Amino acid sequence: MPIDRPIKRDKRPILIILHQERSSPGRVGQLLANKGYNLDIRRPVLGDKLPTTLENHAGSVVFGGPMSANDPDEFIKSEINWLDIPLRENRPFLGICLGAQMLVRHLGGKVQSNADGSTEIGWYPLRPTEKGRLLMHWPKMVYHFHREGFDLPHGAHLLAEGDTYPNQAFRYNGNAWALQFHAELTRVMMHRWVVHGAHRFILPNAQQGREHLEGRMLFDAPLKAWLTEFLDIVFEGKTAKAVPGSIAALSA
């Protein structure tokens, strides 16, 4: 039986990149803080500078936002270019929704909507790939709020798939991770998104607000449990308890 050794946590803060004045790192921030990390929160869209190296950080997280990775705004282009730093320094990186799409653009892949205009706004099924199953157990339903998806970049390992937008999670070069879905929403955040995003519920394949809130009662607990374990894998290289030895298998 494998011995569950205590984790030696990196004492440096984790860089958090947000894209709106009122944006929050939500549950990701809460869980990282509970694990003993300080958070260095920056908003480039409001003029905050990003570091030229991550030697003073334990890793970084780029969150979502209402903008597109294809937008011509200078801060979008600068953030996409900045991703060379965590990749070059091989530092733990997590991109969520827009952050994942920025990583795809940096790696030369395309970010675009489906031809039929279909969205993922609400709760939708998730299926791990073989590499994903080797890594850990995944939730069966996850929360989305997006109109664009992404190609799988060359050299990336697909970890999870969906129906409307096939590429849902991938790992690149060991330490870079990308998620199309949102596991970071607290209850308060979801209520705010449902109110302020209600105009998007008329889009193709979007669910109505009550379905968002009802889905949370059904599916949020396993999503939170997954996120807790996933953050340990991303930022501490921990092997999931349920799948001993899987990190080595994934990189084979």
FIMI-363241 format. One line per field, with one value per residue: x negated, y, z negated of N, C-alpha, C in turn. Coordinates in pm, 1 decimal. Layout:
BEGIN
nx: (X, ...)
ny: (Y, ...)
nz: (Z, ...)
cax: (X, ...)
cay: (Y, ...)
caz: (Z, ...)
cx: (X, ...)
cy: (Y, ...)
cz: (Z, ...)
This chain:
BEGIN
nx: (-85.5, -64.8, -242.0, -103.3, -259.3, -336.4, -272.7, -515.0, -484.7, -522.4, -639.0, -611.6, -400.2, -102.0, -47.3, 231.6, 439.0, 678.9, 973.0, 1162.3, 1283.9, 1437.4, 1398.9, 1331.9, 1110.3, 1253.9, 1358.5, 1123.1, 928.8, 997.4, 949.0, 674.3, 571.4, 650.1, 481.1, 247.7, 125.5, 32.2, 193.9, 119.1, 274.3, 355.3, 465.8, 439.0, 595.7, 673.8, 443.4, 244.6, -85.4, -249.0, -468.7, -813.9, -936.3, -870.4, -1003.6, -966.2, -724.0, -492.5, -351.3, -96.7, 231.4, 459.2, 760.7, 1108.6, 1323.9, 1537.9, 1441.3, 1280.5, 1021.7, 943.1, 973.9, 870.6, 754.9, 489.7, 407.5, 494.9, 336.1, 86.8, 104.3, 130.0, -119.0, -273.7, -249.6, -458.7, -643.4, -569.4, -572.6, -832.6, -986.8, -895.1, -699.2, -428.2, -115.9, 217.7, 488.2, 809.2, 1102.9, 1120.5, 849.5, 749.0, 800.4, 636.8, 388.8, 401.2, 402.6, 146.4, -6.3, 33.4, 276.8, 629.3, 900.1, 1240.8, 1593.9, 1853.2, 1983.5, 2261.5, 2326.5, 2365.5, 2360.3, 2204.0, 2355.5, 2426.0, 2483.9, 2306.4, 2228.0, 1918.7, 1642.5, 1372.5, 1065.0, 852.3, 597.8, 676.8, 825.6, 621.4, 496.8, 671.7, 992.7, 1282.4, 1539.3, 1881.0, 2048.7, 2009.4, 1968.3, 2036.7, 1969.1, 1957.9, 1893.3, 1717.0, 1479.9, 1179.8, 900.6, 705.0, 384.6, 77.0, -114.1, 6.5, 179.6, 493.6, 730.3, 997.1, 1327.9, 1612.0, 1953.5, 2066.0, 1853.0, 1566.9, 1302.0, 1208.0, 1031.4, 681.2, 334.2, 11.7, -322.7, -396.4, -372.9, -175.2, 166.4, 506.1, 844.6, 1168.4, 1404.9, 1578.8, 1482.8, 1456.2, 1657.5, 1824.8, 2124.7, 2234.4, 2105.8, 2214.4, 2486.1, 2459.7, 2355.9, 2570.2, 2763.5, 2642.8, 2571.5, 2800.2, 2904.5, 2777.6, 2898.1, 3069.4, 2924.2, 2814.4, 2837.4, 2797.1, 2867.2, 3144.2, 3170.1, 3273.5, 3200.9, 2926.6, 2898.3, 3036.9, 2880.8, 2647.1, 2708.5, 2721.9, 2478.1, 2255.0, 2106.4, 1941.7, 1786.3, 1646.1, 1495.5, 1336.7, 1190.4, 1038.0, 854.2, 741.0, 603.9, 396.3, 255.1, 178.2, 26.2, -144.3, -231.8, -121.6, -24.2, 288.0, 486.5, 658.1, 558.5, 284.6, -50.4, 15.9, -68.2, -321.1, -252.9, -98.1, -279.7, -420.7)
ny: (-118.6, 222.2, 488.6, 777.1, 1052.4, 1357.1, 1674.9, 1899.1, 2223.3, 2489.8, 2802.6, 3039.4, 3297.0, 3247.4, 3357.7, 3535.3, 3602.1, 3818.8, 3944.3, 4144.6, 4427.2, 4355.8, 4086.6, 3765.3, 3523.7, 3323.0, 2996.8, 2863.1, 3042.8, 3040.4, 2769.7, 2745.1, 2927.7, 2800.1, 2585.4, 2696.7, 2891.5, 3223.0, 3481.0, 3656.3, 3895.5, 4020.3, 4251.6, 4288.5, 4416.6, 4645.7, 4781.2, 4670.9, 4544.9, 4253.3, 4001.5, 3967.5, 3732.5, 3413.9, 3337.5, 3417.8, 3319.6, 3053.2, 2950.2, 3006.7, 3133.8, 3188.5, 3339.2, 3340.7, 3548.7, 3801.2, 3869.9, 3779.5, 3551.8, 3612.1, 3880.4, 4214.6, 4377.0, 4534.8, 4440.4, 4177.9, 4062.7, 4105.2, 3948.4, 3692.7, 3670.4, 3687.2, 3438.5, 3287.3, 3296.5, 3131.0, 2888.9, 2871.2, 2876.3, 2654.4, 2648.5, 2581.2, 2619.0, 2724.8, 2755.2, 2887.2, 2864.5, 3152.5, 3186.8, 2934.2, 2937.9, 3146.6, 3025.6, 2827.1, 2988.3, 3100.1, 2873.9, 2827.2, 2727.1, 2730.8, 2938.7, 2939.5, 2977.7, 2727.2, 2627.8, 2633.2, 2814.0, 2724.9, 2714.7, 2663.3, 2702.7, 2668.8, 2350.5, 2065.8, 1738.1, 1566.7, 1383.5, 1187.8, 1130.0, 847.9, 916.3, 1112.4, 959.1, 804.3, 994.9, 1094.4, 1076.4, 1210.6, 1468.0, 1405.4, 1597.7, 1937.2, 2295.6, 2556.1, 2859.8, 2985.2, 3082.7, 3006.3, 2760.3, 2554.6, 2442.5, 2143.3, 2194.6, 2129.6, 1865.3, 1861.9, 1687.7, 1553.4, 1556.2, 1551.1, 1535.6, 1683.3, 1717.8, 1930.2, 2113.8, 1961.1, 1956.7, 1976.7, 1973.1, 1989.6, 1893.6, 2032.2, 1989.4, 1899.4, 2092.1, 2279.4, 2348.1, 2329.4, 2429.5, 2417.8, 2449.7, 2575.2, 2544.1, 2700.7, 2857.0, 3005.6, 2986.8, 3245.2, 3370.9, 3224.8, 3296.7, 3568.5, 3554.9, 3434.2, 3632.8, 3863.1, 3754.5, 3679.6, 3761.9, 3606.2, 3361.8, 3305.0, 3213.7, 2959.8, 2631.3, 2710.5, 2697.0, 2774.3, 3011.0, 2890.5, 2627.0, 2640.3, 2694.0, 2483.0, 2273.3, 2321.3, 2239.4, 1967.2, 1885.6, 2020.6, 1942.9, 1706.0, 1833.9, 2030.0, 1864.2, 1736.7, 1958.0, 2034.0, 1820.6, 1832.0, 2079.3, 2022.8, 1841.3, 2001.3, 2216.6, 2101.7, 1863.3, 1630.8, 1290.0, 1154.9, 1009.4, 802.9, 688.9, 554.2, 619.2, 731.6, 973.4, 927.3, 740.8, 897.5, 1066.6, 900.3)
nz: (0.0, 93.1, -69.7, -207.3, -193.2, -370.1, -217.6, -98.7, -90.7, 143.7, 44.9, 173.8, 323.0, 526.0, 849.1, 955.1, 1220.0, 1325.1, 1503.9, 1488.4, 1300.9, 1077.3, 1064.7, 919.5, 770.0, 662.2, 569.2, 635.4, 543.0, 269.2, 198.6, 256.9, 73.4, -161.1, -144.1, -212.8, -56.5, 36.4, 229.1, 517.7, 665.1, 980.2, 1230.5, 1545.5, 1739.3, 1613.3, 1594.1, 1434.1, 1394.2, 1523.4, 1393.1, 1496.1, 1461.8, 1306.7, 1084.7, 826.9, 758.1, 684.0, 889.0, 1144.3, 1224.9, 1479.0, 1524.1, 1639.1, 1848.3, 2001.8, 2248.5, 2566.1, 2661.6, 2910.4, 2943.9, 3039.4, 2845.4, 2668.0, 2416.8, 2421.8, 2625.1, 2505.5, 2271.7, 2383.2, 2506.2, 2276.2, 2163.0, 2241.5, 2039.5, 1799.6, 1942.9, 2055.0, 1822.4, 1704.5, 1500.5, 1271.6, 1422.3, 1469.2, 1680.8, 1711.2, 1887.7, 2059.4, 1997.2, 2063.4, 2337.2, 2417.0, 2373.1, 2568.6, 2801.2, 2772.9, 2815.6, 3077.9, 3165.5, 3268.1, 3163.2, 3155.1, 3239.1, 3265.3, 3584.0, 3593.2, 3402.0, 3144.4, 2786.7, 2463.1, 2185.0, 1875.0, 1716.5, 1823.4, 1962.1, 1883.9, 2002.2, 1915.9, 2091.0, 2175.7, 2077.7, 1900.0, 1715.9, 1610.0, 1462.6, 1256.9, 1083.8, 1241.3, 1242.7, 1340.9, 1444.8, 1539.2, 1502.2, 1731.2, 1923.2, 2193.4, 2538.0, 2726.4, 2836.6, 2835.6, 3036.1, 2992.7, 2888.1, 3066.4, 2943.5, 2695.7, 2430.5, 2433.5, 2178.3, 2099.0, 2238.8, 2413.7, 2534.7, 2699.7, 2733.8, 2802.7, 2684.0, 2362.3, 2143.8, 2101.7, 2086.3, 2104.5, 2181.4, 1925.7, 1695.2, 1758.8, 1764.6, 1879.1, 1868.5, 2001.4, 1869.3, 1572.5, 1247.9, 1035.9, 928.7, 660.0, 457.4, 439.5, 655.5, 872.6, 860.4, 922.1, 1183.0, 1312.5, 1293.9, 1417.9, 1659.1, 1788.4, 2033.7, 2217.2, 2219.6, 2423.9, 2630.4, 2868.1, 2738.0, 2477.0, 2126.7, 1907.5, 1632.9, 1394.0, 1432.7, 1407.8, 1134.7, 1015.1, 1111.2, 972.7, 711.0, 752.0, 870.1, 771.4, 540.9, 604.0, 798.6, 656.0, 485.6, 675.0, 773.8, 552.4, 528.5, 781.7, 784.7, 608.0, 763.9, 983.0, 868.2, 684.8, 778.6, 690.3, 674.8, 754.0, 499.7, 562.5, 787.7, 788.7, 886.7, 1129.7, 1243.5, 1348.5, 1543.5, 1709.3, 1832.7, 1990.7)
cax: (0.0, -149.5, -239.8, -62.3, -355.1, -291.9, -317.0, -597.8, -428.1, -602.6, -596.9, -592.4, -260.0, -56.5, -1.4, 369.9, 466.8, 822.5, 999.8, 1260.5, 1260.5, 1504.4, 1374.0, 1276.1, 1059.8, 1357.5, 1323.8, 980.4, 855.9, 1024.6, 880.7, 530.2, 543.0, 662.6, 364.8, 133.3, 66.4, 75.0, 235.1, 76.1, 381.8, 329.0, 565.0, 373.4, 693.0, 679.8, 310.5, 146.1, -195.8, -277.6, -611.2, -897.9, -976.9, -790.6, -1093.9, -916.1, -588.4, -478.5, -278.8, -5.6, 363.5, 526.7, 902.8, 1192.4, 1373.2, 1633.7, 1372.8, 1233.8, 877.1, 920.6, 993.8, 748.2, 708.3, 347.6, 383.5, 514.1, 214.3, -25.0, 120.2, 99.1, -264.9, -333.2, -245.8, -590.2, -722.1, -551.1, -610.9, -978.6, -1043.8, -833.5, -634.3, -288.1, -24.2, 354.2, 574.2, 950.6, 1188.9, 1040.2, 708.4, 717.0, 801.7, 514.0, 279.5, 413.8, 354.7, 1.1, -65.9, 57.9, 406.6, 739.6, 1012.5, 1352.3, 1726.2, 1905.5, 2048.6, 2404.3, 2343.5, 2400.3, 2284.4, 2213.4, 2389.3, 2498.7, 2418.0, 2297.3, 2149.9, 1774.2, 1590.0, 1226.0, 997.6, 771.4, 494.6, 744.5, 859.9, 497.5, 456.6, 759.0, 1136.0, 1336.8, 1684.1, 1959.6, 2110.8, 1932.9, 2036.6, 1978.0, 2028.7, 1873.8, 1945.2, 1607.5, 1398.7, 1042.7, 830.0, 603.8, 253.7, -18.8, -194.7, 84.7, 252.2, 633.4, 764.8, 1142.6, 1403.3, 1752.2, 2033.6, 2079.5, 1714.4, 1499.9, 1181.0, 1249.0, 918.7, 558.2, 207.6, -93.5, -461.7, -414.0, -327.6, -70.3, 296.6, 611.7, 981.9, 1270.5, 1518.3, 1557.6, 1500.3, 1418.3, 1767.8, 1894.4, 2269.0, 2258.4, 2062.3, 2309.1, 2605.1, 2425.8, 2345.0, 2704.6, 2833.2, 2579.6, 2556.9, 2930.4, 2929.7, 2715.0, 2971.4, 3143.4, 2830.4, 2833.0, 2788.8, 2782.9, 2969.0, 3206.7, 3111.8, 3314.3, 3123.9, 2793.4, 2904.9, 3074.4, 2764.1, 2549.3, 2746.9, 2699.7, 2346.2, 2143.9, 2022.4, 1831.6, 1698.3, 1556.7, 1400.8, 1240.5, 1103.6, 942.5, 749.1, 676.5, 509.1, 276.9, 180.6, 120.6, -71.4, -235.6, -273.3, -73.8, 48.0, 420.7, 491.2, 737.2, 488.4, 142.8, -145.2, 72.7, -141.7, -426.3, -189.9, -48.6, -389.1, -489.6)
cay: (0.0, 340.7, 574.7, 912.9, 1139.0, 1495.8, 1760.0, 2013.8, 2326.7, 2604.3, 2917.2, 3157.4, 3318.9, 3210.6, 3472.3, 3524.4, 3702.1, 3836.9, 4025.1, 4248.5, 4493.8, 4284.9, 3942.9, 3701.2, 3387.7, 3231.0, 2875.0, 2835.1, 3124.3, 2990.6, 2642.6, 2769.6, 2991.4, 2695.0, 2498.6, 2768.7, 2984.0, 3361.6, 3510.2, 3783.1, 3919.5, 4129.4, 4271.4, 4362.4, 4500.5, 4772.2, 4841.9, 4601.1, 4483.2, 4113.6, 3984.8, 3922.8, 3596.9, 3354.3, 3280.4, 3455.7, 3267.3, 2907.5, 2917.1, 3112.5, 3097.6, 3289.8, 3309.5, 3373.2, 3684.4, 3812.5, 3897.0, 3664.6, 3543.6, 3664.3, 4025.5, 4288.5, 4461.9, 4518.9, 4357.8, 4038.2, 4022.0, 4103.5, 3831.0, 3573.4, 3667.0, 3666.6, 3296.3, 3228.8, 3291.4, 3003.3, 2775.6, 2866.6, 2846.8, 2528.1, 2672.9, 2540.6, 2715.9, 2678.9, 2846.4, 2853.2, 2924.9, 3245.9, 3156.1, 2816.8, 2978.4, 3223.7, 2929.4, 2766.3, 3085.8, 3110.3, 2751.5, 2819.6, 2668.5, 2821.8, 2956.8, 2982.8, 2923.7, 2626.3, 2684.3, 2652.9, 2913.4, 2662.6, 2755.8, 2584.4, 2795.8, 2583.3, 2225.3, 1971.8, 1618.6, 1562.9, 1246.9, 1183.9, 1041.9, 747.6, 987.2, 1175.8, 857.1, 766.4, 1104.1, 1108.3, 1066.8, 1338.1, 1482.5, 1371.1, 1719.9, 2056.9, 2421.3, 2632.0, 2987.7, 3030.8, 3073.4, 2962.5, 2648.9, 2562.6, 2326.4, 2084.9, 2234.6, 2024.3, 1821.6, 1860.3, 1564.8, 1577.3, 1487.4, 1537.0, 1572.5, 1716.7, 1692.7, 2047.3, 2152.4, 1835.6, 1970.3, 2035.3, 1985.5, 1931.0, 1918.3, 2058.0, 1998.5, 1867.9, 2184.1, 2371.2, 2282.3, 2415.2, 2383.5, 2497.8, 2466.2, 2653.1, 2476.6, 2797.7, 2941.4, 2992.4, 3006.6, 3387.4, 3398.6, 3169.9, 3382.0, 3692.1, 3523.2, 3406.9, 3761.4, 3952.1, 3686.5, 3626.8, 3792.7, 3502.8, 3236.1, 3282.7, 3162.4, 2816.4, 2530.2, 2765.7, 2659.9, 2884.6, 3036.6, 2793.6, 2504.8, 2665.0, 2685.2, 2345.8, 2190.2, 2338.1, 2154.1, 1827.2, 1851.6, 2102.7, 1875.1, 1631.6, 1926.7, 2088.8, 1760.6, 1719.0, 2075.2, 2027.8, 1725.7, 1878.2, 2185.5, 1957.8, 1782.3, 2108.7, 2303.0, 2027.9, 1740.0, 1518.3, 1184.5, 1133.2, 891.8, 695.4, 632.5, 558.6, 602.2, 773.7, 1083.7, 867.8, 679.2, 1000.8, 1127.4, 796.9)
caz: (0.0, 98.1, -187.1, -176.3, -259.7, -379.0, -108.0, -132.8, -5.2, 184.1, -35.7, 257.7, 359.4, 659.3, 928.2, 999.0, 1323.4, 1344.7, 1622.9, 1461.9, 1172.7, 969.3, 1074.2, 800.4, 792.8, 616.0, 496.2, 658.0, 446.9, 134.4, 176.7, 253.4, -55.6, -262.6, -132.0, -266.9, 39.7, 52.7, 365.4, 577.0, 762.3, 1073.9, 1336.4, 1654.7, 1809.8, 1539.7, 1594.0, 1350.4, 1467.0, 1495.2, 1365.9, 1607.3, 1427.0, 1199.6, 984.2, 695.2, 745.6, 687.0, 1010.7, 1187.9, 1274.7, 1560.8, 1516.3, 1753.3, 1864.2, 2111.8, 2374.7, 2643.0, 2685.5, 3045.3, 2946.1, 3075.5, 2735.8, 2641.5, 2297.9, 2462.1, 2695.6, 2410.1, 2185.2, 2462.4, 2519.6, 2143.6, 2128.7, 2268.5, 1915.7, 1727.7, 2027.2, 2066.3, 1691.3, 1663.0, 1373.6, 1273.9, 1482.2, 1492.3, 1754.3, 1698.5, 1990.1, 2137.7, 1972.8, 2144.2, 2477.4, 2438.5, 2385.4, 2701.1, 2899.3, 2758.3, 2869.0, 3221.7, 3197.4, 3298.3, 3071.4, 3239.3, 3209.7, 3356.4, 3702.3, 3568.1, 3297.1, 3017.1, 2669.4, 2340.1, 2077.9, 1783.0, 1676.9, 1935.3, 1927.3, 1905.6, 2011.7, 1919.2, 2185.0, 2106.8, 2000.3, 1788.5, 1616.2, 1541.9, 1373.5, 1140.9, 1110.7, 1288.1, 1223.5, 1459.6, 1495.7, 1504.9, 1532.6, 1843.0, 1960.1, 2304.4, 2675.1, 2813.5, 2792.3, 2884.7, 3087.8, 2905.2, 2941.9, 3099.4, 2830.5, 2572.1, 2398.3, 2400.3, 2054.1, 2084.6, 2358.5, 2400.6, 2654.3, 2786.1, 2760.9, 2764.7, 2603.4, 2235.2, 2051.6, 2153.3, 2018.8, 2202.3, 2137.2, 1784.5, 1591.7, 1804.5, 1763.7, 1932.1, 1847.6, 2067.2, 1778.8, 1450.1, 1119.6, 933.1, 885.1, 533.2, 473.1, 466.0, 792.6, 969.1, 860.2, 994.2, 1325.4, 1364.4, 1306.7, 1515.8, 1788.0, 1830.6, 2175.4, 2300.5, 2210.2, 2548.9, 2730.7, 2894.3, 2643.5, 2342.2, 2029.3, 1835.7, 1502.4, 1292.3, 1455.2, 1352.1, 988.8, 982.0, 1138.0, 865.9, 598.8, 787.4, 923.6, 722.5, 440.3, 667.2, 870.5, 555.8, 442.5, 784.3, 781.4, 441.3, 564.3, 904.5, 751.4, 552.3, 875.9, 1064.7, 801.8, 598.6, 842.4, 611.3, 744.2, 697.8, 412.2, 623.4, 903.2, 754.2, 996.4, 1256.9, 1303.3, 1430.9, 1659.0, 1798.9, 1907.8, 2067.0)
cx: (-89.8, -133.2, -204.2, -151.2, -302.0, -351.7, -401.8, -559.6, -529.4, -550.9, -572.9, -445.4, -229.9, -2.6, 138.6, 397.4, 616.5, 848.5, 1111.6, 1236.2, 1319.2, 1482.0, 1305.8, 1216.8, 1149.9, 1303.7, 1177.7, 897.2, 873.9, 946.9, 729.7, 490.3, 550.8, 543.3, 236.9, 67.2, 119.6, 106.8, 187.0, 171.9, 348.8, 434.5, 501.2, 467.8, 707.0, 542.2, 208.0, 39.7, -209.5, -427.7, -687.3, -957.2, -883.1, -878.4, -1048.6, -773.5, -589.9, -406.4, -183.7, 125.5, 417.3, 673.7, 977.2, 1232.6, 1464.9, 1569.6, 1330.4, 1082.0, 842.3, 934.5, 862.3, 691.7, 562.4, 322.2, 405.0, 387.5, 96.7, -17.1, 84.6, -52.1, -332.6, -338.3, -375.4, -670.5, -695.4, -590.6, -762.5, -1043.7, -988.5, -774.4, -489.0, -198.0, 111.5, 431.0, 717.6, 1031.1, 1107.4, 891.6, 662.3, 708.0, 680.8, 393.8, 282.1, 362.7, 202.4, -69.2, -33.5, 190.2, 513.0, 841.9, 1127.7, 1483.1, 1758.1, 1979.7, 2196.4, 2431.4, 2375.2, 2304.9, 2283.0, 2231.6, 2481.8, 2415.6, 2422.7, 2207.3, 2002.1, 1730.1, 1437.5, 1176.3, 919.2, 662.4, 556.3, 778.4, 736.5, 456.6, 538.4, 902.5, 1189.7, 1486.0, 1758.1, 2025.8, 2029.0, 2006.3, 1959.7, 2044.4, 1945.6, 1941.3, 1838.7, 1538.0, 1260.0, 997.0, 739.9, 466.5, 164.6, -104.8, -119.7, 154.4, 394.8, 670.6, 914.7, 1211.8, 1546.3, 1824.1, 2032.7, 1943.0, 1626.7, 1383.0, 1212.1, 1134.9, 796.2, 439.7, 100.5, -228.8, -476.5, -344.6, -220.7, 60.1, 402.9, 747.3, 1077.3, 1385.7, 1477.2, 1585.6, 1485.3, 1535.7, 1818.9, 2044.0, 2300.6, 2219.1, 2161.9, 2437.3, 2577.9, 2416.1, 2482.6, 2781.9, 2774.0, 2563.9, 2687.2, 2959.6, 2869.1, 2794.8, 3056.6, 3053.3, 2850.8, 2764.3, 2769.0, 2897.6, 3023.1, 3151.5, 3147.3, 3236.9, 2982.1, 2796.0, 2945.4, 2956.5, 2659.3, 2581.5, 2714.7, 2552.9, 2228.6, 2052.3, 1911.4, 1736.7, 1600.2, 1452.3, 1294.1, 1140.9, 998.1, 824.9, 670.6, 573.1, 382.7, 191.3, 108.8, 5.1, -169.7, -279.2, -227.5, -1.6, 181.5, 422.8, 558.2, 663.7, 338.8, 53.8, -97.8, -3.2, -251.8, -366.6, -145.6, -158.7, -462.1, -463.3)
cy: (124.6, 426.6, 715.9, 1009.9, 1282.7, 1578.9, 1874.6, 2127.5, 2437.4, 2726.6, 3042.7, 3174.4, 3265.9, 3335.1, 3443.9, 3636.8, 3703.4, 3941.5, 4127.0, 4305.3, 4414.8, 4134.1, 3891.4, 3566.1, 3280.9, 3113.2, 2835.3, 2913.9, 3076.3, 2863.0, 2660.4, 2834.2, 2888.6, 2600.0, 2569.4, 2867.1, 3125.4, 3385.5, 3648.9, 3813.6, 4041.2, 4129.8, 4354.0, 4455.4, 4636.7, 4836.3, 4776.2, 4535.3, 4335.9, 4095.2, 3932.8, 3785.2, 3546.2, 3292.9, 3314.2, 3406.9, 3113.9, 2858.9, 3029.6, 3052.7, 3214.6, 3249.9, 3352.8, 3518.9, 3691.1, 3837.9, 3767.7, 3668.3, 3593.1, 3816.0, 4098.1, 4374.6, 4431.1, 4429.3, 4210.2, 3986.0, 4009.7, 3982.4, 3702.8, 3560.6, 3635.8, 3518.6, 3224.3, 3212.1, 3163.1, 2882.1, 2761.5, 2827.0, 2716.9, 2538.9, 2627.0, 2652.1, 2650.7, 2788.2, 2798.0, 2932.8, 3021.6, 3218.3, 3035.6, 2854.1, 3065.4, 3130.6, 2862.7, 2861.3, 3098.1, 2991.2, 2730.1, 2758.5, 2774.6, 2822.2, 3010.2, 2919.1, 2810.0, 2693.3, 2712.4, 2752.3, 2856.4, 2704.3, 2643.6, 2685.5, 2720.4, 2459.7, 2124.9, 1854.1, 1632.5, 1417.8, 1250.8, 1093.3, 937.7, 814.6, 1059.4, 1077.9, 809.3, 870.7, 1105.9, 1076.9, 1205.8, 1346.5, 1451.0, 1492.5, 1839.8, 2180.9, 2500.6, 2767.8, 3046.7, 3007.2, 3027.0, 2842.6, 2659.4, 2430.3, 2269.4, 2120.2, 2113.9, 1992.7, 1816.3, 1725.8, 1601.1, 1492.5, 1464.1, 1594.9, 1609.9, 1693.7, 1811.8, 2100.5, 2038.3, 1851.8, 2047.1, 2053.3, 1923.4, 1970.0, 1934.5, 2066.0, 1985.2, 1961.1, 2283.1, 2294.5, 2380.8, 2349.1, 2474.6, 2530.3, 2539.9, 2568.0, 2574.5, 2875.3, 2905.8, 3011.8, 3151.7, 3422.9, 3346.3, 3253.0, 3511.3, 3667.4, 3500.0, 3537.5, 3844.0, 3887.2, 3636.9, 3653.0, 3688.1, 3371.9, 3207.7, 3223.6, 3012.0, 2727.4, 2582.8, 2718.9, 2785.1, 2893.7, 2934.3, 2663.0, 2519.3, 2639.5, 2545.2, 2251.1, 2202.2, 2249.0, 2007.9, 1793.6, 1924.0, 2029.0, 1791.7, 1721.9, 1991.7, 1988.0, 1737.4, 1834.3, 2073.9, 1937.2, 1773.1, 1987.3, 2129.2, 1897.0, 1890.2, 2177.1, 2228.9, 1895.0, 1616.2, 1416.9, 1161.7, 1004.3, 772.9, 625.0, 636.4, 534.6, 660.2, 888.2, 1029.6, 805.2, 781.8, 1057.0, 1026.8, 811.0)
cz: (0.0, -26.4, -144.2, -253.6, -265.4, -265.7, -161.7, -38.7, 22.9, 109.5, 49.1, 294.1, 499.1, 727.8, 981.4, 1098.2, 1351.7, 1453.0, 1608.1, 1323.1, 1056.5, 974.4, 948.2, 838.3, 733.0, 537.6, 518.2, 558.2, 304.7, 104.8, 170.5, 121.1, -167.8, -260.6, -176.3, -172.8, 20.2, 200.3, 405.8, 691.9, 848.9, 1184.7, 1447.8, 1730.6, 1741.8, 1525.2, 1504.8, 1437.5, 1427.5, 1477.4, 1487.8, 1581.2, 1316.9, 1091.9, 841.9, 670.3, 750.9, 811.7, 1045.0, 1235.9, 1355.3, 1570.3, 1643.6, 1757.0, 1984.8, 2247.2, 2443.0, 2654.4, 2825.2, 3053.2, 2974.4, 2963.2, 2700.8, 2520.9, 2327.9, 2530.0, 2598.7, 2317.4, 2258.6, 2478.7, 2386.2, 2106.4, 2163.8, 2139.3, 1836.5, 1811.1, 2033.4, 1934.7, 1632.4, 1522.4, 1380.7, 1324.3, 1501.8, 1564.9, 1748.0, 1799.7, 2076.8, 2120.0, 2051.7, 2291.2, 2512.0, 2454.6, 2522.6, 2808.6, 2893.3, 2823.1, 3017.0, 3262.3, 3221.6, 3184.9, 3154.3, 3192.1, 3304.6, 3470.7, 3679.2, 3455.3, 3160.0, 2906.0, 2566.4, 2227.6, 1983.1, 1749.8, 1791.7, 1896.8, 1962.8, 1906.8, 2012.7, 2031.6, 2106.4, 2022.7, 1882.0, 1678.3, 1541.2, 1438.8, 1245.0, 1181.4, 1145.1, 1259.1, 1353.1, 1523.5, 1449.0, 1556.3, 1638.4, 1858.0, 2074.7, 2439.0, 2774.0, 2751.7, 2852.0, 2944.4, 2978.3, 2962.6, 2970.0, 2977.7, 2698.7, 2555.2, 2358.0, 2279.4, 2038.2, 2206.9, 2322.3, 2532.1, 2749.9, 2828.5, 2711.3, 2667.7, 2475.0, 2135.2, 2116.6, 2066.2, 2125.2, 2132.6, 1985.7, 1688.2, 1634.9, 1822.3, 1811.6, 1911.5, 1923.8, 1972.1, 1651.6, 1327.7, 1003.7, 874.6, 746.6, 558.4, 508.1, 609.1, 894.3, 975.0, 938.5, 1143.9, 1387.4, 1384.8, 1419.8, 1652.7, 1845.8, 1977.7, 2268.0, 2302.2, 2333.6, 2657.1, 2750.0, 2791.2, 2502.1, 2253.2, 1959.9, 1693.3, 1396.9, 1307.0, 1401.6, 1201.7, 942.4, 1002.9, 1029.5, 747.2, 625.8, 809.7, 858.8, 626.0, 504.7, 745.2, 774.3, 509.2, 548.8, 787.1, 671.7, 474.8, 686.0, 874.8, 686.6, 663.0, 955.1, 993.1, 713.1, 656.3, 770.2, 699.1, 674.9, 616.7, 479.8, 735.7, 877.3, 876.6, 1127.8, 1322.4, 1395.3, 1555.9, 1759.3, 1886.8, 1996.2, 2216.6)
